[in-house]
Amino acid sequence: MRADVFTPAQRSAVMRAVKSAGTAPEQAVSEAVCALGFRRRYRRGARLPGRPDFAFPALRKAILVHGCFWHGHDCKRGARQPKDNSAYWATKIAGNRARDAASAAALVAGGWKLLVVWECQIGDRARLARQLQRFLGPPPSPPTLTSINSRRRP
Ligand SMILES: [Zn+2]
């Protein structure tokens, strides 16, 4: 994409959208994953099809965090239609969706299990944690509190 396709106003709107669609949801997922005991068990942006946001090589599982607008989610946020350049955005989002589908198919063909976390699902942190726990299963090592609790007094 050439840089001059955007007016300055459009560019700042894009930057705002990127910020709200990217940073915070990925941070929330990262915190939840660590809280579940998977700290240092995953890689960010691994060289896999679609560059999944979180890859767990030992489990062969990957988590994709999708912004609802950019990836065309079937929700209120995903249904937003920019007034300017609507044809451009429709094409762009259709392209993103096609790429997502191709990447997901390639990962599954390689034996990976996938979980897509949508931006609109991040707000409910308890639900997010349950969703991640169901997907990832039990943590890889026992919780560190066990060693403290096992020091029982007679
Ligand atoms: Zn959504």
Boltz pocket constraint, residues with backbone or C-beta under 6 A from the ligand:
constraints:
  - pocket:
      binder: B
      contacts: [[A, 68], [A, 73], [A, 74], [A, 75], [A, 76], [A, 77], [A, 78], [A, 118], [A, 119], [A, 120], [A, 121]]
      max_distance: 6.0
